[in-house]
């Protein structure tokens, strides 16, 4: 999903506009790399389009994705154990609290 920005920070239109303005301060901002060592990047992994999720069964992972997308999901006695593990694994305290609250009702 793309989010609309209220400000264009790309400076595509006038890259050197500010250089001609008196008093325009240019800050030297170091470029940050997402990957510190490019030589260690596995190019095959970057091209990979399918990933095997072994931590959770497909139903739990599908419910987790729905929760991440909508901030809600159905809680049942059968899916709570998997969702508790997923909530702990991905550090989702609200989901964890909801699972424990639902489990205490039984």
N, C-alpha and C positions, 0 to 999 in steps of 0.2 A: 504494500500500500504506500502510495506516495503522499506526502503531506505538503500542502501549499505553504510557501514561505512568504512572509510579508515584506521581505527585503531580499534583493538579489545581491549576493556577496561574491558572485563570480567575477565581476569587473570585466566582463566580456566586451562591452560596448566601448569603453574608453580606458584602456589599460594604463595609458600615460597621461590622462587628464589632470590628475592631481600633481604631477611633477611640475607643471607650469604655474601652478597656483602658489603665490607667496605664502609662506607659513605652513604649507602642507607638510605634516610630519610623516615620515616613512619609518615604520617600525620594522626592525629585522625580526621576523618570526621564523624560528627554525622549523623546518619541515619534519613532521613526525612520520615514522614508518609504522604501519600496522604490524609488519613482520620485521623484527630487528635484523635478522640474518636471512637475506633472500636466498642464499645458497641452500638453506635447510628446508625450503618450501618444496613439498612433494607436488609436482605439476600434475601427476595423475589424479591426486586427490582433488585438485582444483577443478578438473574436468569431470569429476564424478557427478552423476545426476541422480543416482539412487543410493540410499543409505540404509543399512540394516540397523534397526533399533533393537538391541538385545536386552536392555534393562527392564522393559515392560512389555506386557502382552499387547496385541494390536488394539483391543477394545479400550484398555486403560490409556494408551497413548492417544487414541482418537478423542476420548473424553478430555484428556489433558489439553490437546490442541484446541478443542472447542472452548474450554475454560480460559485459555490464554487469549483467545480471540474475542470472547463475549463477556468474560468475568463471571460466568455462571455455568453450572453443569448439573446434571441430575445425580443425586447421591442415593445409592442403594446399598443394601447389605453386601451384595456381591462385588461392587466396584470400589467400595471404601478402602479395603486393604491395599489395593494397587495404587489408588490415588494418594493414600498416606505416604507410601514409598516415593511416589513421583513428587509430591509436595516437599518432602524432605530432600530429595535428590536435587531438585531445581530451586530450592529455597523459596517456597511459596507459602508464607505463614498464614495468609487468609484462607487458602484452600485447606491447609492442615487444620486450622481451627474449625472450619466448617465440617470437615470429616469427623473430627473428634466430637464435636457437638452433636452431629447426627448419630454417631455410634453410641453416645451416652443415652440416647432416647430409648434404646432397646435393652 
